[in-house]
């Protein structure tokens, strides 16, 4: 798939690990036509730790993006309570890959993309709020069902990024990125751990 555009949706109060790890890993595949963009509702957003970031794409970009990843943050409950903001997120799981990180699962729940027979992964602090939406939460770092995936725990963003790369460019491309960013001496362990979960959703056998 050429020219695949990924919207990494990043709201005020965002968690830096969620947005930056996912976008950085995905953008290592830029030469293969896969590009991630920090996508924001305002020109500048401020992280939960006070880091100001200028968005690369406006929130409306989610409509045209091939992949949409919803990051988490300390203000996600405010986001899902904002009808105007939510109405901008016009997502289509029939033609888009859609994922969420930690409290981003609340956004997917509000949009009706999870729940019922589609459980999610999220972080421990967000779990009670997600469950209050009548959505089952798994004790796992990553889960995907068709074109919708969720990850739980800040460092689980590597699973979400690997899933995007594997779905768009293939498992070999995901393996190459993980091998590059893995801690020295832990390349094989990292690849097997991450792709060992991701490949279950792809029907692909991971090579040792």
Phi, psi and omega in degrees: 000121183261150176062041180277124183252131183244124175265115175263095188289124190227111182262168172304140182081016185292157175271119184302320183299320182296306185288317187283322179294312181299312182293322181294317180294315181296321183287353171290351178255021182302324180291344178260010175089012179254121185225131178253143181229131173292118188245121192230154179281347178219161183305323180230134175237155182243132183286173179297342179251015174086013179275122179270133182228134176271125181295150178266336178218149176285164184300330180298343179300336183300331182294324183265344183295151177279331180226137178231121178245123181264112180282173181250179179174180185279355181242021183298324179294329175292323180298311184290342178273352182265099184300322180295317180293315181296324181295340178285337183274076179270095185252151182225099181293351177284330182239351182241149166273132185231131180221160176223154178241126176049242185292351174301339177298333177296324178293316179297323178295316179298326180277356179077021183268348176225168184112172183067239179269014178243093179284173182224168169248141177205178180273167186296325181288327181277340187308309182299328180286324176292316179295330177294342176272010181063040177243130179286135179250131180269149175272060183219158179279339186206141176210139176225142177226104184064236183267010181240127182227152177222150179227148181232130184100134187308313183284356175287355177300337177294328177292316181297316179295318179297322178298314179299314181295316180296320181289328184264323184243347180109160183297324181299321179293319178296320180297318181296319179294315180297322179296326182287320186266350182295150174304143181302132181088353181238021183300307183297317180300316181295314180299314182293322181293311184287306182289337176300327176274315183298319186293339177298332180272353184251345185070030183244136177275127180278130178281140178281000000 
